[in-house]
Amino acid sequence: MTWKDKWRFVRKNMKKSKSRIFMTVLATAMGVTFLIVLASVGFGLHDSIIKEQLQDRAVTQMEIAGLETEGAFQLITDKQIEELENIEGMRAVTRRVELQQTPSFQIEDYEGSGSTVVAHFPSEIEAGLELSEGKLPENDHQVIVGHHFAQNLHQANVEPDELYNENGEIKDEYQYSESIVGKEIEMMITQMVDGEEQQHSISLTVSGVAEAPARDWMIDTTVFISEAVLAEVEEFTGTPRGARNDPDYPLPEEETLGYHQVIGYADSLEEVETISDMLKEKNYYVYSVADELSQINVIFTIAKAGLIFIGTIAIIIASIGIYNTMTMAVTERTQDIGIMKAIGAHPKKIKQIFLIESSYIGVLGAIIGTAVAYAISILVNAGIPLIISGAMGEELPEGFQFSAIPWSLVAISTAICLIVTILSGLKPARRATQVDVLKAMRREI
């Protein structure tokens, strides 16, 4: 008995009980659809969160907080910077020093404040620093300001109650509205001398405005100054990094000074993990996107496995119908089975016929269920953002998806469906091989 004969026999017998087969395939398809749609939520959110993390130049960056030497924490110094820059695969190493006070900035009748850092512009350029407006500094007294620096400037001598609206934002009528590029600003620094506060003004020119942060909720009001301006600040304050004389906060010792923020940029995402592991072996405190992605992947792998397990229960429930259908098929075809055994059909061939039928039901259910799952996934991704936007007034990030169906999920669900359906038809198929020929051939008169 060839496979073609077996297939013809299966198709012929399935046509005799179309309605029962249809309902069994429908139940199987519903189980597959439920499994795929449920698990697709885990895959979709995983992909969206990973995409959110891999924005901007943060994809290949590693935050190097410091170094452990003789059991003590140490900030990164020029010696370590040179070592880091010589690592193979390291494209750039940016380093920043924070001014140890928050100066105020004045332009015309407006004022504001912001964190002030000393940046090494050559390395920032290599790392991919981009400006939304203006150009890079050409002399020591030109600065770059954060994207939201101008929005943080407000008219001077306005009462706080009048200055801010109910959301804690500066009212439009008091906010600086012109382009700040090319404008001269005064940086006011202070120091306590004999119990009295002394002020010193340094004139700076804004040469450019940094690009907006990749994440919409981030506010950047940083002012990037040169080392020459820092030296002028230190000359006035007489302290390292412009620190104020405060008895509650002792000044740092010269040998403990280092860079407050050091970020390494690898040539590619693949290099990040290699360089990060190597630096950790040398007792550097390193945190990279690779570490974050690893944690996210573990969490979502567990979540997706759990969702697939829950979805599998639906297919197992559908297998009850398959078992019932195949059992009835064996009962209805007892005489046919007896004839086949009488003419010499091997029990193995009879068993294969019924396994082919149960597998066919599983394949049909998998195909139909997968097609429906893809349709539901498209509707979910198109509809839910509209619902959230209309009901809550919130806009989701561009490209965000709730449901994603990769080929791996289709393969897993199909494999689970086939395994369950074959197992469901195994006992009825074995029962078919045990049919007694004489009883099967007996006809009632």
C-alpha positions in Angstrom: 0.0 0.0 0.0 1.7 3.2 -1.2 1.5 6.6 0.4 -0.7 7.7 -2.5 -3.2 5.0 -1.7 -3.1 5.9 2.0 -3.8 9.5 1.2 -6.6 8.7 -1.1 -8.2 6.5 1.6 -7.9 9.3 4.2 -9.5 11.9 1.9 -12.3 9.5 0.9 -13.2 8.8 4.6 -12.9 12.4 5.7 -15.4 13.5 3.1 -17.9 11.1 4.7 -17.9 13.1 8.0 -17.3 16.7 6.7 -19.2 18.5 9.5 -17.3 16.6 12.3 -13.9 17.2 10.6 -14.8 20.8 10.1 -15.6 21.4 13.8 -12.4 19.5 14.8 -10.2 21.6 12.5 -12.0 24.8 13.7 -11.3 23.9 17.3 -7.6 23.2 16.5 -7.3 26.5 14.5 -8.8 28.4 17.4 -6.2 26.9 19.7 -3.4 27.8 17.4 -4.7 31.3 16.9 -5.0 31.8 20.7 -1.4 30.5 21.2 0.1 32.7 18.5 -1.8 35.9 19.4 -1.1 35.5 23.1 2.6 34.9 22.6 2.8 37.6 19.9 2.1 40.2 22.6 5.3 39.2 24.4 7.3 39.2 21.1 5.8 42.6 20.1 6.5 44.4 23.4 10.0 42.8 23.5 10.9 44.1 20.1 9.5 47.6 20.9 11.4 47.9 24.1 14.6 46.7 22.5 14.1 49.3 19.7 13.5 52.0 22.3 16.8 51.1 24.0 18.8 51.1 20.7 18.2 54.7 19.8 20.8 57.4 19.3 24.5 56.8 19.8 23.7 54.9 23.0 23.7 51.7 20.9 27.4 51.3 21.1 28.2 53.3 24.3 29.6 52.0 27.6 29.4 54.1 30.7 32.7 53.8 32.6 32.1 55.1 36.1 35.5 54.4 37.6 38.1 51.9 38.6 38.7 49.8 41.7 42.3 50.0 42.9 43.5 48.3 46.1 39.9 47.8 47.1 39.0 51.5 46.8 37.0 53.4 44.1 38.9 55.8 41.9 37.7 58.2 39.2 39.0 57.8 35.7 42.1 60.0 35.0 44.0 60.9 31.9 46.2 57.8 32.4 43.1 55.5 32.1 41.7 57.6 29.3 44.9 56.9 27.2 44.6 53.2 28.0 40.9 53.1 27.0 41.5 54.9 23.7 44.1 52.3 22.7 41.7 49.4 23.1 41.0 47.7 19.7 37.4 48.3 18.6 37.0 51.5 20.7 36.0 54.3 18.4 36.0 57.2 20.9 36.2 57.9 24.6 34.3 61.1 25.7 35.1 62.6 29.2 33.4 65.3 31.1 34.1 67.2 34.3 31.2 68.7 36.2 31.5 72.2 37.6 31.1 71.9 41.4 28.5 74.7 41.5 25.4 75.6 39.5 26.1 79.0 38.0 23.3 81.3 36.7 23.3 82.6 33.2 22.1 86.0 32.0 21.2 87.2 28.5 19.7 90.7 28.2 16.8 90.8 30.6 16.6 87.0 30.9 18.2 84.6 33.3 18.3 80.9 34.1 20.5 78.1 35.4 21.8 74.8 34.2 24.4 72.1 34.9 27.8 73.1 33.5 30.3 70.6 32.3 33.8 70.7 30.7 33.7 68.6 27.5 36.5 67.3 25.4 35.1 68.3 22.0 37.4 66.3 19.7 36.2 63.0 21.3 32.6 64.2 21.4 32.8 64.8 17.6 34.3 61.3 17.1 31.5 59.8 19.2 28.8 61.4 16.9 27.8 64.7 18.7 25.3 66.5 16.5 23.9 70.0 16.7 20.4 71.0 15.9 21.5 74.6 15.3 24.8 76.5 15.0 28.3 75.1 14.9 31.0 73.7 17.1 33.1 76.2 19.2 36.1 77.8 17.5 37.6 79.5 20.5 37.8 79.0 24.3 34.9 81.3 25.1 32.4 79.8 22.8 30.0 77.2 24.2 27.4 74.7 23.2 24.2 74.6 25.1 21.6 71.8 25.6 18.6 71.6 23.4 16.2 73.0 26.1 18.6 75.6 27.6 16.9 78.6 25.9 13.4 77.3 27.0 14.7 77.4 30.6 15.5 81.2 30.4 13.0 83.6 31.8 12.6 87.3 32.5 14.4 88.4 35.6 12.7 89.8 38.7 9.4 88.0 38.2 7.8 86.4 41.3 7.8 82.6 41.2 4.0 82.5 41.7 3.6 84.6 38.6 6.4 83.0 36.6 5.1 79.4 36.4 1.8 78.0 35.3 -0.2 75.2 37.0 2.0 72.6 35.4 5.2 74.1 36.8 6.3 75.4 33.4 7.5 78.9 32.6 4.7 80.9 31.1 5.1 81.7 27.4 5.1 85.5 28.0 8.1 85.2 30.3 10.1 82.7 28.3 13.0 83.5 26.0 11.7 83.0 22.5 14.5 84.0 20.2 17.3 81.9 18.7 20.2 81.8 21.2 22.9 80.9 18.6 25.5 83.7 18.3 24.2 85.5 21.4 26.5 86.5 24.3 25.6 85.2 27.8 27.1 86.0 31.2 28.0 83.1 33.4 27.8 84.1 37.1 29.8 82.1 39.5 30.0 82.7 43.3 32.4 82.0 46.2 32.2 82.5 49.9 35.0 84.8 51.2 35.0 85.7 54.9 31.4 84.8 55.2 30.3 87.0 52.3 29.3 85.8 48.9 31.4 87.2 46.0 30.3 87.1 42.4 32.3 86.9 39.2 31.0 87.2 35.6 32.5 85.4 32.6 31.3 86.4 29.1 30.5 83.4 26.8 29.1 83.2 23.2 26.7 80.4 22.2 28.1 78.8 19.1 25.6 75.9 18.8 22.6 74.0 20.3 22.9 70.3 20.9 20.4 67.9 19.2 17.3 67.0 21.2 17.7 63.9 23.4 16.5 60.6 21.8 13.8 60.2 24.5 11.0 62.8 24.5 10.8 63.0 28.3 14.5 64.0 28.7 15.3 67.7 29.3 18.7 69.0 28.4 19.8 72.4 29.8 23.5 71.6 30.0 26.2 74.2 29.1 29.4 72.8 27.7 32.4 75.0 28.5 36.1 74.7 27.6 39.0 73.9 29.9 40.2 77.5 29.6 36.9 78.7 31.1 37.2 76.2 33.9 40.7 77.5 34.6 39.2 81.0 34.9 36.5 79.7 37.3 39.1 78.0 39.4 41.3 81.1 39.5 38.4 83.1 41.0 37.1 80.4 43.4 40.6 79.2 44.4 39.2 75.7 44.6 39.3 72.7 42.3 36.4 72.6 39.8 35.0 75.8 41.1 33.7 74.3 44.4 32.3 76.7 46.9 33.9 77.0 50.4 31.4 75.1 52.5 32.3 73.7 55.9 29.7 70.9 55.5 31.3 69.7 52.2 35.1 69.4 52.4 37.0 70.1 49.2 38.3 67.1 47.3 42.0 66.3 47.5 44.0 66.9 44.3 44.9 63.2 43.9 41.3 62.1 44.0 40.2 64.4 41.1 39.2 62.7 37.9 36.5 62.7 35.2 32.9 62.6 36.5 31.5 61.1 33.3 33.5 58.8 30.9 31.7 57.1 28.0 33.4 54.7 25.6 32.0 54.1 22.1 32.7 50.9 20.3 32.9 50.5 16.5 29.8 48.2 16.5 27.2 46.7 18.8 29.1 43.3 18.5 32.2 44.9 20.0 30.4 46.3 23.0 30.1 43.0 25.0 33.7 42.0 24.2 35.2 45.4 25.4 32.8 45.6 28.4 33.9 42.1 29.6 37.5 42.9 29.1 37.2 46.2 31.2 35.3 44.4 33.9 38.2 41.9 34.2 40.5 44.9 34.8 38.3 46.1 37.6 36.6 48.9 35.7 33.0 49.8 36.7 31.2 49.4 33.3 27.6 49.6 32.3 26.5 49.1 28.7 23.5 48.7 26.6 24.5 45.0 26.2 24.0 44.6 30.0 20.6 46.2 29.8 19.6 44.1 26.8 20.7 40.9 28.5 18.5 41.6 31.5 15.5 42.5 29.2 16.0 39.4 27.1 16.0 37.1 30.1 12.8 38.7 31.4 11.0 38.5 28.1 12.2 35.0 27.3 10.6 33.8 30.6 7.5 35.8 29.8 7.2 34.4 26.2 7.8 30.9 27.4 4.9 31.4 29.9 2.6 32.8 27.3 3.4 29.9 24.9 2.7 27.4 27.7 -0.7 29.0 28.4 -1.5 29.0 24.7 -0.6 25.3 24.5 -3.4 24.6 26.9 -5.9 25.7 24.3 -4.5 23.3 21.8 -4.5 20.5 24.4 -8.2 21.2 24.9 -8.8 21.0 21.2 -7.0 17.7 21.2 -9.9 16.2 23.1 -12.0 16.8 20.0 -9.4 15.2 17.8 -9.3 12.2 20.0 -13.1 11.9 19.9 -13.1 12.3 16.1 -10.5 9.7 15.5 -12.1 7.2 17.9 -15.4 7.6 16.1 -13.6 7.2 12.7 -12.2 3.8 13.9 -15.6 2.7 15.0 -17.3 3.7 11.8 -14.6 2.1 9.6 -14.4 -1.2 11.5 -15.5 -3.1 8.4 -13.1 -1.4 6.1 -10.3 -2.1 8.5 -11.3 -5.8 8.6 -11.3 -6.0 4.8 -7.8 -4.5 4.7 -6.5 -6.9 7.3 -8.2 -9.8 5.5 -6.4 -9.0 2.2 -3.0 -8.8 4.0 -2.6 -5.1 5.1 0.1 -4.8 7.8 -1.2 -3.3 11.1 1.6 -0.7 10.8 0.0 0.5 7.5 -3.4 0.8 9.1 -1.9 2.7 12.0 -0.2 5.1 9.6 -3.5 5.8 7.8 -5.2 7.1 11.0 -2.0 9.0 12.1 -2.0 10.7 8.7 -5.7 11.7 9.2 -5.0 13.2 12.7 -1.8 15.0 11.3 -3.9 16.4 8.4 -6.3 17.9 10.9 -3.4 19.4 12.8 -1.8 20.9 9.6 -5.1 22.4 8.5 -5.7 23.8 12.0 -2.2 25.3 12.1 -2.5 26.9 8.6 -5.9 28.5 9.3 -5.0 29.5 12.9 -1.7 31.1 11.7 -3.5 33.1 9.0 -6.2 34.3 11.4 -3.5 35.2 14.0 -1.7 37.4 11.5 -4.9 39.2 10.7 -5.6 39.8 14.4 -2.1 41.0 14.9 -2.4 43.6 12.1 -5.8 44.8 13.6 -4.3 45.0 17.1 -1.3 47.1 16.0 -3.5 49.4 14.0 -6.4 49.7 16.5 -4.9 49.9 20.0 -2.8 53.0 19.3 -5.9 54.7 18.1 -7.8 53.6 21.2 -5.1 54.8 23.5 -4.8 58.1 21.6 -8.5 58.7 21.7 -9.2 57.6 25.3 -6.1 58.9 27.0 -4.7 61.5 24.7 -1.3 59.8 24.7 0.8 59.3 21.6 2.8 56.1 21.4 6.4 56.2 20.1 6.7 55.8 16.3 7.0 52.2 15.3 5.7 50.8 18.7 3.9 47.5 18.2 1.9 45.4 20.7 1.9 42.3 18.6 4.7 40.7 16.5 4.7 37.2 14.9 8.2 36.1 13.9 8.7 32.9 11.9 10.1 31.3 15.1 6.7 31.7 16.8 4.9 30.2 13.8 7.3 27.2 13.8 6.9 26.7 17.5 3.1 26.8 17.4 2.9 24.5 14.4 5.2 22.0 16.0 3.2 22.1 19.2 0.0 21.6 17.2 1.3 18.7 15.2 2.8 17.0 18.2 -0.5 17.3 20.2 -2.7 16.1 17.2 -0.5 13.1 16.5 -0.5 12.1 20.2 -4.3 12.5 20.2 -4.6 10.2 17.2 -2.1 7.7 18.5 -4.4 5.6 20.8 -7.3 5.4 18.2 -4.7 4.4 15.5 -3.4 1.7 17.8 -7.0 0.6 18.5 -7.6 0.3 14.8 -4.7 -2.3 14.5 -6.4 -4.4 17.1 -9.7 -4.9 15.3 -10.8 -8.5 15.0 -11.1 -9.5 11.3 -14.0 -12.0 11.8 -16.1 -9.5 13.9 -15.4 -6.7 11.4 -16.5 -8.9 8.5 -19.7 -10.1 10.1 -22.7 -8.4 8.7 -26.0 -8.1 10.5 -28.9 -9.4 8.5 
